[in-house]
Amino acid sequence: MDESENTQFRTEDFYNALSSSDLETTDNESQQGHSWTTQVKKRKRVATGSPATTHNNTVIRVPSLQNAPNKYLLIIASINPSIKLGRQNPIKIQKALSDSVGVAKNLKQLANGNLLIECQDKHQWKAIQQRTSIGEWSIRSSLPKSTTSSAGVIYNVPLDIDIEDEDLKSVMKGQKVSKATRLTYYDKNSNTRKTSRSVKLIFDVPILPQTINIGFNSYKIKLYVPNPIQCYKCQGYGHMAGNCSNKRKCRKCGEDHQSNECNTESPKCVNCKGDHPSNYKLCPSREQQKQALKVVKRDNITLHEANKQVKAKAKARPVVQQLEAEHTDIKKGYKNTNIIDQVIPIISVAMLNILTSQTPTSELNLEKVIGFVSMATKQMFGFDYDVSKGLQLANRVTTEML
């Protein structure tokens, strides 16, 4: 099996398949505010047509691949770099694969033109790896990056530690690190990029370790999640302008013209319709994309599936918040029952005192009732209750009730 697909990771696979990214990034020295930048290509969406006439623009419509770690996945590519299997006649590809190893569970076209195959079982998975051709195409197969490696980031690594030091590389290799990259960040004051104290680590194991030891220090490893990619043509996310077939949108006002031609003083976001430019760092749509990318990395699913999950969660959030608020009110009510549990016996004893005193109903007034309450408090808790204070409170409450 050719391992070249693993050693040279393609960025678009992160968005359209299940690969771990190995990208140039930036960092702003904060775990909470990553400013890492990446580049990614978007898979062109095309309509399915007749294989005989429009097969170059035809894709196989299959369900998205989920829960990758529990499935048998392979990437296959043509030996000839000028031939992209994902852009060949999909029916012929499907038939060739079926004739060679049986019907695959799922096929997915990647943005780089290769094919992601979800096999029916381990037997089929191994059979594909042993093949050098399917139909008329000579192929090579490789494992998706996410099934063989993982990406993490560590923080506050002193700048005097040389990540390229051979001794350090040897030490980290013993801890399953295949690549380490010191991240950079953009300094607005000097208008230059500077080296940060954050280091990105690629591990040759699919499950991210919790810690790594460098020298005398142990560093906690966090999941590496790149920042969303935004197209400067349509202002959308997840693709670059070079592969964008959408209409051009102004990043300032959202209308159909160049951003540098806009003189508006009332910005409007293309994505969330808010009153800010489309490239606003705190845009809700951008935050949603960041959450989706976290789900992609955490669950090894496609960006499309991750976005669906995040949107569904956002849609349900108001209902969840309402239920949480109601639950909080109920909890407060439970706490208040402690007070009620004390008040009810006092009232009961006070009523008993009133009845046993045989005071005529015509002579009962609020002051006398409070007096009986004070007596009951004395009997139950051993301290005198301020009758005048109780009378003022009772008068206010009864007035408000009336």
Backbone hydrogen bonds in HBPLUS format (Angstrom, degrees):
<---DONOR---> <-ACCEPTOR-->    atom                        ^
c    i                          cat <-CA-CA->   ^        H-A-AA   ^      H-
h    n   atom  resd res      DA  || num        DHA   H-A  angle D-A-AA Bond
n    s   type  num  typ     dist DA aas  dist angle  dist       angle   num
A0006-ASN N   A0003-GLU O   2.88 MM   3  5.43 141.1  2.04 114.1 124.9     1
A0007-THR N   A0003-GLU O   3.19 MM   4  6.53 155.6  2.25 152.2 159.5     2
A0008-GLN N   A0004-SER O   3.21 MM   4  6.13 155.1  2.28 144.2 148.5     3
A0013-ASP N   A0010-ARG O   3.12 MM   3  5.66 141.8  2.27 111.1 120.9     4
A0014-PHE N   A0011-THR O   2.96 MM   3  5.58 145.8  2.08 114.2 123.3     5
A0015-TYR N   A0012-GLU O   3.05 MM   3  5.36 127.2  2.34 103.0 115.4     6
A0016-ASN N   A0012-GLU O   2.97 MM   4  6.18 146.5  2.09 150.1 160.7     7
A0017-ALA N   A0013-ASP O   2.73 MM   4  4.83 141.9  1.87 130.5 134.6     8
A0303-LEU N   A0015-TYR O   3.46 MM 288  5.35 165.3  2.48 135.4 137.3     9
A0027-ASP N   A0184-THR O   2.14 MM 157  5.29 138.2  1.29 128.6 145.9    10
A0053-THR N   A0050-SER O   3.11 MM   3  5.56 142.4  2.26 111.0 120.6    11
A0054-THR N   A0050-SER O   2.80 MM   4  5.58 169.1  1.81 170.3 172.9    12
A0057-ASN N   A0054-THR O   3.06 MM   3  5.73 154.9  2.13 119.3 126.2    13
A0058-THR N   A0055-HIS O   3.28 MM   3  4.95 161.1  2.31 107.4 105.4    14
A0070-ASN N   A0067-ASN O   3.07 MM   3  6.01 159.6  2.11 131.9 136.3    15
A0071-LYS N   A0068-ALA O   2.95 MM   3  5.26 167.5  1.96 126.8 126.4    16
A0119-CYS N   A0072-TYR O   2.76 MM  47  5.30 164.0  1.78 165.6 166.7    17
A0074-LEU N   A0117-ILE O   2.96 MM  43  5.21 147.6  2.06 145.3 154.3    18
A0117-ILE N   A0074-LEU O   2.74 MM  43  5.21 173.4  1.74 164.1 166.5    19
A0075-ILE N   A0142-SER O   2.79 MM  67  5.25 167.5  1.80 165.8 167.3    20
A0142-SER N   A0075-ILE O   2.86 MM  67  5.25 144.2  1.99 148.3 158.8    21
A0076-ILE N   A0115-LEU O   2.93 MM  39  5.40 156.5  1.98 150.4 157.8    22
A0115-LEU N   A0076-ILE O   3.10 MM  39  5.40 174.7  2.10 159.8 161.5    23
A0077-ALA N   A0140-ARG O   2.97 MM  63  5.53 159.3  2.02 159.0 165.4    24
A0140-ARG N   A0077-ALA O   2.87 MM  63  5.53 146.4  1.98 155.3 164.4    25
A0079-ILE N   A0138-SER O   2.94 MM  59  5.65 158.7  1.98 133.1 135.0    26
A0083-ILE N   A0080-ASN O   2.98 MM   3  5.55 164.0  2.00 121.2 126.5    27
A0087-ARG N   A0084-LYS O   2.95 MM   3  5.48 159.0  1.99 115.7 122.7    28
A0088-GLN N   A0085-LEU O   3.18 MM   3  5.27 169.0  2.19 109.5 111.2    29
A0086-GLY N   A0113-GLY O   2.62 MM  27  4.66 156.8  1.67 160.9 152.3    30
A0093-ILE N   A0089-ASN O   3.02 MM   4  6.29 160.2  2.06 155.2 161.4    31
A0094-GLN N   A0090-PRO O   2.89 MM   4  5.99 162.1  1.92 143.4 148.5    32
A0095-LYS N   A0091-ILE O   2.90 MM   4  6.09 157.5  1.95 146.6 152.7    33
A0096-ALA N   A0092-LYS O   2.82 MM   4  5.95 163.0  1.85 150.0 155.2    34
A0097-LEU N   A0093-ILE O   2.97 MM   4  6.12 159.9  2.01 150.6 155.8    35
A0098-SER N   A0094-GLN O   2.93 MM   4  6.08 155.2  2.00 141.5 149.1    36
A0099-ASP N   A0095-LYS O   2.79 MM   4  6.00 160.5  1.83 155.0 159.5    37
A0100-SER N   A0096-ALA O   3.10 MM   4  6.17 139.8  2.27 136.3 146.5    38
A0101-VAL N   A0097-LEU O   2.90 MM   4  6.00 178.9  1.90 161.1 161.1    39
A0102-GLY N   A0098-SER O   2.88 MM   4  4.03 136.2  2.07 113.5 121.0    40
A0105-LYS N   A0118-GLU O   2.94 MM  13  5.49 128.1  2.21 151.3 166.2    41
A0106-ASN N   A0118-GLU O   3.20 MM  12  4.94 151.6  2.28 136.4 138.0    42
A0118-GLU N   A0106-ASN O   2.94 MM  12  4.94 173.1  1.94 142.6 144.3    43
A0108-LYS N   A0116-LEU O   2.85 MM   8  4.98 140.4  2.00 146.4 155.5    44
A0116-LEU N   A0108-LYS O   2.78 MM   8  4.98 171.5  1.79 155.1 158.1    45
A0110-LEU N   A0114-ASN O   2.94 MM   4  5.39 174.4  1.94 158.7 157.0    46
A0113-GLY N   A0110-LEU O   3.00 MM   3  5.40 162.8  2.03 115.7 119.5    47
A0125-TRP N   A0121-ASP O   3.04 MM   4  6.24 157.0  2.09 148.1 155.4    48
A0126-LYS N   A0122-LYS O   2.94 MM   4  6.16 157.0  2.00 151.2 155.1    49
A0127-ALA N   A0123-HIS O   2.99 MM   4  6.17 151.1  2.07 143.1 152.0    50
A0128-ILE N   A0124-GLN O   3.01 MM   4  6.24 156.7  2.07 153.3 156.7    51
A0129-GLN N   A0125-TRP O   3.40 MM   4  6.62 155.2  2.47 137.9 144.2    52
A0130-GLN N   A0126-LYS O   3.18 MM   4  6.43 136.2  2.38 142.3 153.2    53
A0130-GLN N   A0127-ALA O   3.25 MM   3  5.26 133.0  2.48  94.3 106.5    54
A0131-ARG N   A0128-ILE O   3.13 MM   3  5.26 150.4  2.22 102.7 111.6    55
A0139-ILE N   A0132-THR O   2.83 MM   7  5.26 157.6  1.88 119.5 127.1    56
A0134-ILE N   A0137-TRP O   2.94 MM   3  5.51 153.0  2.02 156.5 164.6    57
A0137-TRP N   A0134-ILE O   3.02 MM   3  5.51 160.2  2.06 139.4 137.8    58
A0147-THR N   A0144-PRO O   3.04 MM   3  5.67 154.1  2.11 118.3 125.7    59
A0148-THR N   A0145-LYS O   3.06 MM   3  5.45 159.0  2.10 112.0 118.8    60
A0149-SER N   A0145-LYS O   2.90 MM   4  5.87 135.5  2.10 159.1 172.2    61
A0150-SER N   A0203-PHE O   3.07 MM  53  5.25 148.1  2.17 134.4 140.9    62
A0203-PHE N   A0150-SER O   2.80 MM  53  5.25 169.9  1.81 162.8 165.4    63
A0224-TYR N   A0151-ALA O   3.20 MM  73  5.51 166.1  2.22 128.6 124.3    64
A0152-GLY N   A0201-LEU O   2.87 MM  49  5.21 165.3  1.89 154.8 159.9    65
A0201-LEU N   A0152-GLY O   2.79 MM  49  5.21 171.0  1.80 145.0 148.0    66
A0153-VAL N   A0222-LYS O   2.83 MM  69  5.29 144.9  1.95 143.6 153.8    67
A0222-LYS N   A0153-VAL O   2.99 MM  69  5.29 177.0  1.99 151.8 152.7    68
A0154-ILE N   A0199-VAL O   2.91 MM  45  5.39 158.7  1.96 149.8 155.8    69
A0199-VAL N   A0154-ILE O   2.94 MM  45  5.39 160.0  1.98 150.9 157.4    70
A0157-VAL N   A0197-ARG O   2.73 MM  40  4.87 167.1  1.75 149.2 144.6    71
A0161-ILE N   A0158-PRO O   3.12 MM   3  5.71 164.7  2.15 115.7 119.7    72
A0165-ASP N   A0162-ASP O   3.05 MM   3  5.38 164.4  2.07 112.2 116.7    73
A0169-LYS N   A0165-ASP O   2.88 MM   4  6.19 156.4  1.94 152.8 160.5    74
A0170-SER N   A0166-GLU O   2.98 MM   4  6.18 152.8  2.05 143.6 150.4    75
A0171-VAL N   A0167-ASP O   2.99 MM   4  6.30 154.5  2.06 145.7 152.6    76
A0172-MET N   A0168-LEU O   2.84 MM   4  6.10 163.8  1.87 156.0 160.0    77
A0173-LYS N   A0169-LYS O   2.82 MM   4  5.94 147.7  1.92 143.8 153.3    78
A0174-GLY N   A0170-SER O   3.21 MM   4  6.45 144.3  2.34 139.4 147.2    79
A0175-GLN N   A0172-MET O   2.84 MM   3  4.97 146.7  1.95 101.1 112.2    80
A0177-VAL N   A0172-MET O   3.00 MM   5  5.30 160.0  2.04 140.2 138.0    81
A0176-LYS N   A0173-LYS O   3.06 MM   3  5.06 145.7  2.18 114.3 111.3    82
A0204-ASP N   A0176-LYS O   2.92 MM  28  5.66 154.0  1.98 152.6 161.2    83
A0178-SER N   A0202-ILE O   2.71 MM  24  5.61 155.7  1.77 155.5 164.2    84
A0179-LYS N   A0202-ILE O   3.37 MM  23  5.09 149.2  2.48 137.1 136.7    85
A0202-ILE N   A0179-LYS O   2.83 MM  23  5.09 164.1  1.85 156.0 157.7    86
A0181-THR N   A0200-LYS O   2.85 MM  19  5.10 157.9  1.90 149.7 155.7    87
A0200-LYS N   A0181-THR O   2.80 MM  19  5.10 161.5  1.83 158.6 154.4    88
A0183-LEU N   A0198-SER O   2.97 MM  15  5.67 167.0  1.98 151.6 155.2    89
A0196-SER N   A0183-LEU O   2.89 MM  13  5.63 163.0  1.91 156.7 152.6    90
A0185-TYR N   A0194-LYS O   2.86 MM   9  5.45 152.4  1.93 150.3 159.6    91
A0194-LYS N   A0185-TYR O   2.79 MM   9  5.45 163.1  1.82 160.1 164.7    92
A0187-ASP N   A0192-THR O   2.80 MM   5  5.50 172.4  1.81 168.1 168.3    93
A0191-ASN N   A0187-ASP O   2.75 MM   4  5.55 123.3  2.08 142.4 159.6    94
A0221-ILE N   A0210-GLN O   2.86 MM  11  5.37 169.9  1.87 142.7 141.8    95
A0212-ILE N   A0219-TYR O   2.97 MM   7  5.39 142.7  2.12 141.6 153.3    96
A0219-TYR N   A0212-ILE O   2.84 MM   7  5.39 171.8  1.85 158.5 159.8    97
A0214-ILE N   A0217-ASN O   2.89 MM   3  5.50 156.9  1.95 160.2 167.2    98
A0217-ASN N   A0214-ILE O   3.14 MM   3  5.50 160.5  2.18 130.6 130.9    99
A0238-GLY N   A0229-ILE O   2.71 MM   9  5.11 148.6  1.81 148.7 153.5   100
A0231-CYS N   A0236-GLY O   2.78 MM   5  5.42 161.7  1.81 157.6 163.9   101
A0235-GLN N   A0231-CYS O   2.89 MM   4  4.86 128.3  2.16 126.4 139.8   102
A0249-LYS N   A0233-LYS O   2.81 MM  16  6.17 169.0  1.82 157.1 154.8   103
A0243-ASN N   A0240-MET O   3.15 MM   3  5.77 152.1  2.23 114.6 121.5   104
A0244-CYS N   A0241-ALA O   3.11 MM   3  4.87 168.9  2.13 108.6 108.9   105
A0250-CYS N   A0255-GLU O   2.72 MM   5  5.35 154.4  1.79 155.4 164.4   106
A0254-GLY N   A0250-CYS O   2.88 MM   4  4.69 136.8  2.07 123.5 135.0   107
A0278-SER N   A0251-ARG O   2.73 MM  27  4.92 164.7  1.76 150.8 155.2   108
A0268-LYS N   A0252-LYS O   2.86 MM  16  6.27 154.1  1.92 142.4 150.1   109
A0257-HIS N   A0255-GLU O   3.01 MM   2  5.88 135.3  2.21 104.9  92.1   110
A0261-GLU N   A0258-GLN O   3.14 MM   3  5.36 157.4  2.19 105.8 112.6   111
A0262-CYS N   A0259-SER O   3.22 MM   3  5.44 166.8  2.24 110.4 113.7   112
A0269-CYS N   A0274-GLY O   2.83 MM   5  5.24 160.9  1.87 152.8 158.7   113
A0273-LYS N   A0269-CYS O   3.04 MM   4  4.68 132.7  2.28 119.2 128.8   114
A0280-TYR N   A0277-PRO O   3.17 MM   3  5.45 154.1  2.24 118.3 117.4   115
A0283-CYS N   A0280-TYR O   3.14 MM   3  5.37 159.8  2.18 118.2 117.6   116
A0286-ARG N   A0283-CYS O   2.98 MM   3  5.18 120.3  2.35 102.3 117.4   117
A0287-GLU N   A0283-CYS O   2.97 MM   4  6.35 158.1  2.02 155.6 162.4   118
A0288-GLN N   A0284-PRO O   2.87 MM   4  6.10 148.3  1.97 142.5 151.5   119
A0289-GLN N   A0285-SER O   2.97 MM   4  6.25 149.9  2.06 141.6 149.3   120
A0290-LYS N   A0286-ARG O   2.93 MM   4  6.27 152.3  2.01 148.6 156.3   121
A0291-GLN N   A0287-GLU O   2.99 MM   4  6.30 154.3  2.06 146.0 152.5   122
A0292-ALA N   A0288-GLN O   2.90 MM   4  6.17 151.6  1.98 144.4 152.9   123
A0293-LEU N   A0289-GLN O   2.89 MM   4  6.16 154.2  1.95 149.5 155.8   124
A0294-LYS N   A0290-LYS O   3.10 MM   4  6.38 146.8  2.22 141.3 149.9   125
A0295-VAL N   A0291-GLN O   3.07 MM   4  6.42 151.0  2.16 144.6 152.1   126
A0296-VAL N   A0292-ALA O   2.89 MM   4  6.23 151.9  1.97 148.2 156.5   127
A0297-LYS N   A0293-LEU O   3.03 MM   4  6.27 164.0  2.06 148.3 151.1   128
A0298-ARG N   A0294-LYS O   2.82 MM   4  5.94 154.6  1.89 146.4 154.6   129
A0299-ASP N   A0295-VAL O   2.80 MM   4  5.65 168.7  1.81 150.1 153.6   130
A0300-ASN N   A0296-VAL O   2.85 MM   4  5.16 127.6  2.13 133.7 142.5   131
A0306-ALA N   A0302-THR O   2.97 MM   4  6.23 159.0  2.01 149.2 155.8   132
A0307-ASN N   A0303-LEU O   2.84 MM   4  6.01 158.4  1.88 150.6 155.6   133
A0308-LYS N   A0304-HIS O   3.14 MM   4  6.41 152.1  2.22 143.7 150.9   134
A0309-GLN N   A0305-GLU O   3.08 MM   4  6.40 154.6  2.14 147.8 154.1   135
A0310-VAL N   A0306-ALA O   2.93 MM   4  6.21 164.1  1.96 155.1 159.1   136
A0311-LYS N   A0307-ASN O   2.88 MM   4  5.98 164.3  1.90 151.3 155.7   137
A0312-ALA N   A0308-LYS O   2.99 MM   4  6.07 157.4  2.04 143.2 149.7   138
A0313-LYS N   A0309-GLN O   2.94 MM   4  6.15 152.9  2.01 145.8 153.5   139
A0314-ALA N   A0310-VAL O   2.87 MM   4  6.12 153.9  1.94 146.6 154.1   140
A0315-LYS N   A0311-LYS O   2.86 MM   4  6.06 152.7  1.94 146.8 154.3   141
A0316-ALA N   A0312-ALA O   3.04 MM   4  6.22 144.2  2.17 138.9 148.0   142
A0317-ARG N   A0313-LYS O   2.99 MM   4  6.06 119.7  2.37 136.6 151.8   143
A0317-ARG N   A0314-ALA O   3.25 MM   3  5.05 142.6  2.40  91.9 102.5   144
A0320-VAL N   A0316-ALA O   2.97 MM   4  6.23 160.4  2.01 156.3 162.8   145
A0321-GLN N   A0317-ARG O   2.79 MM   4  6.00 161.0  1.82 159.7 164.7   146
A0322-GLN N   A0318-PRO O   2.97 MM   4  6.16 151.4  2.05 141.4 149.0   147
A0323-LEU N   A0319-VAL O   2.93 MM   4  6.22 158.5  1.98 149.8 155.5   148
A0324-GLU N   A0320-VAL O   2.81 MM   4  6.07 154.5  1.88 148.9 156.7   149
A0325-ALA N   A0321-GLN O   2.87 MM   4  6.07 152.2  1.95 143.6 151.1   150
A0326-GLU N   A0322-GLN O   2.89 MM   4  6.17 157.8  1.94 148.0 154.1   151
A0327-HIS N   A0323-LEU O   2.82 MM   4  6.02 152.9  1.89 144.4 152.6   152
A0328-THR N   A0324-GLU O   2.85 MM   4  6.10 149.8  1.94 143.4 151.7   153
A0329-ASP N   A0325-ALA O   2.92 MM   4  6.24 154.7  1.98 147.7 154.3   154
A0330-ILE N   A0326-GLU O   2.91 MM   4  6.19 153.2  1.98 146.1 153.6   155
A0331-LYS N   A0327-HIS O   2.88 MM   4  6.17 154.5  1.94 145.5 152.7   156
A0332-LYS N   A0328-THR O   2.83 MM   4  6.14 153.1  1.91 147.6 155.4   157
A0333-GLY N   A0329-ASP O   2.81 MM   4  6.07 146.9  1.92 140.8 150.9   158
A0334-TYR N   A0330-ILE O   2.85 MM   4  6.25 146.4  1.96 146.3 155.5   159
A0335-LYS N   A0331-LYS O   3.01 MM   4  6.38 151.5  2.09 143.9 151.4   160
A0336-ASN N   A0332-LYS O   2.87 MM   4  6.20 149.3  1.96 146.1 155.2   161
A0337-THR N   A0333-GLY O   3.03 MM   4  6.33 128.1  2.31 139.2 152.5   162
A0337-THR N   A0334-TYR O   3.14 MM   3  5.17 136.2  2.34  94.0 106.2   163
A0338-ASN N   A0335-LYS O   3.17 MM   3  5.78 153.0  2.24 111.3 118.2   164
A0339-ILE N   A0336-ASN O   2.94 MM   3  5.32 127.1  2.23 106.1 118.8   165
A0340-ILE N   A0336-ASN O   3.06 MM   4  6.47 160.1  2.10 149.3 155.2   166
A0341-ASP N   A0337-THR O   2.72 MM   4  5.83 156.2  1.77 146.5 152.8   167
A0342-GLN N   A0339-ILE O   3.00 MM   3  5.22 135.8  2.20 100.0 112.6   168
A0343-VAL N   A0339-ILE O   2.89 MM   4  6.22 152.7  1.97 150.4 159.1   169
A0344-ILE N   A0340-ILE O   2.94 MM   4  5.99 175.5  1.94 162.6 161.9   170
A0347-ILE N   A0343-VAL O   2.91 MM   4  6.22 162.8  1.94 161.8 166.6   171
A0348-SER N   A0344-ILE O   2.87 MM   4  6.09 158.9  1.92 152.4 159.0   172
A0349-VAL N   A0345-PRO O   2.85 MM   4  6.07 165.1  1.87 153.8 156.6   173
A0350-ALA N   A0346-ILE O   2.84 MM   4  6.02 158.5  1.88 148.5 155.5   174
A0351-MET N   A0347-ILE O   2.81 MM   4  6.04 157.7  1.86 151.2 156.7   175
A0352-LEU N   A0348-SER O   2.92 MM   4  6.17 154.2  1.98 145.4 153.1   176
A0353-ASN N   A0349-VAL O   2.88 MM   4  6.16 153.7  1.95 148.3 155.3   177
A0354-ILE N   A0350-ALA O   2.96 MM   4  6.26 150.0  2.05 144.4 152.8   178
A0355-LEU N   A0351-MET O   2.92 MM   4  6.20 160.8  1.96 151.4 156.0   179
A0356-THR N   A0352-LEU O   2.89 MM   4  6.09 163.6  1.92 152.2 156.9   180
A0357-SER N   A0353-ASN O   2.96 MM   4  5.96 133.3  2.18 137.3 148.7   181
A0358-GLN N   A0355-LEU O   3.21 MM   3  5.43 153.9  2.28 103.1 110.9   182
A0363-GLU N   A0360-PRO O   2.95 MM   3  5.45 150.8  2.03 112.2 121.1   183
A0364-LEU N   A0361-THR O   3.15 MM   3  5.27 154.4  2.22 103.8 111.6   184
A0369-VAL N   A0365-ASN O   3.02 MM   4  6.31 155.9  2.08 152.8 160.2   185
A0370-ILE N   A0366-LEU O   2.93 MM   4  6.17 161.5  1.97 151.4 155.7   186
A0371-GLY N   A0367-GLU O   3.00 MM   4  6.20 142.1  2.14 136.3 147.4   187
A0372-PHE N   A0368-LYS O   2.99 MM   4  6.37 148.8  2.09 145.7 152.6   188
A0373-VAL N   A0369-VAL O   2.96 MM   4  6.32 147.1  2.07 144.1 154.1   189
A0374-SER N   A0370-ILE O   2.84 MM   4  6.11 153.0  1.91 147.6 154.5   190
A0375-MET N   A0371-GLY O   2.97 MM   4  6.25 149.9  2.06 142.1 150.6   191
A0376-ALA N   A0372-PHE O   2.94 MM   4  6.20 154.7  2.00 143.5 150.0   192
A0377-THR N   A0373-VAL O   2.91 MM   4  6.19 154.1  1.98 148.1 155.2   193
A0378-LYS N   A0374-SER O   3.00 MM   4  6.24 153.4  2.07 144.3 151.2   194
A0379-GLN N   A0375-MET O   2.94 MM   4  6.24 153.5  2.01 147.1 154.5   195
A0380-MET N   A0376-ALA O   2.91 MM   4  6.11 152.9  1.99 149.4 156.4   196
A0381-PHE N   A0377-THR O   2.81 MM   4  5.67 167.2  1.82 151.1 155.5   197
A0382-GLY N   A0378-LYS O   2.96 MM   4  4.55 135.8  2.16 114.1 122.7   198
A0390-GLY N   A0386-ASP O   2.98 MM   4  6.23 162.1  2.02 152.7 158.2   199
A0391-LEU N   A0387-VAL O   2.78 MM   4  5.98 146.2  1.90 145.9 155.9   200
A0392-GLN N   A0388-SER O   3.01 MM   4  6.27 157.3  2.06 145.7 150.6   201
A0393-LEU N   A0389-LYS O   3.04 MM   4  6.30 164.5  2.07 151.6 155.6   202
A0394-ALA N   A0390-GLY O   2.88 MM   4  5.99 159.3  1.92 145.4 151.7   203
A0395-ASN N   A0391-LEU O   2.87 MM   4  6.02 158.4  1.92 148.2 154.1   204
A0396-ARG N   A0392-GLN O   3.02 MM   4  6.25 158.0  2.07 146.8 152.5   205
A0397-VAL N   A0393-LEU O   2.96 MM   4  6.19 164.5  1.99 152.7 156.8   206
A0398-THR N   A0394-ALA O   2.92 MM   4  6.02 171.2  1.93 153.6 156.5   207
A0399-THR N   A0395-ASN O   2.96 MM   4  5.99 150.8  2.05 140.8 149.1   208
A0400-GLU N   A0396-ARG O   3.00 MM   4  6.22 158.7  2.04 147.5 152.8   209
A0401-MET N   A0397-VAL O   2.95 MM   4  6.18 150.5  2.03 148.0 156.8   210
A0402-LEU N   A0398-THR O   2.97 MM   4  6.12 147.1  2.08 141.0 149.3   211
